[in-house]
Amino acid sequence: MKNNNESCKSGEEKFRFFQHKECEFFPCHEIKDPEEFNCLFCFCPLYALGDRCGGNFSYENEKGIKDCSGCIIPHKKDSYGYMCEKTKLICEMVKKK
């Protein structure tokens, strides 16, 4: 079994993309090509960043709850790097000061 470093060096990087086509919600957002839909970040870890996530969201509802239904950033086939970079902001937010 390869470790993560070996996989990255070989160019495989299969860990960056995953689809769960049997999911009753697949795809959970409208997208032009369902074959490009990435389920890896099914629940977006960037939700906690509020308006700093960089996605297409709104607070235009009566309860003021963040609505990400118009965002496909975590579901793009090539979004892994972006998601990892933004996750660093969450780490900073929760770091003990």
Secondary structure by P-SEA (a helix, b strand, c coil): cccaaaaaaaccccccccccccccccccccccccccccccccccccccccccccccccccccccccccccccccccccaaaaaaaaaaaaaaaaccc
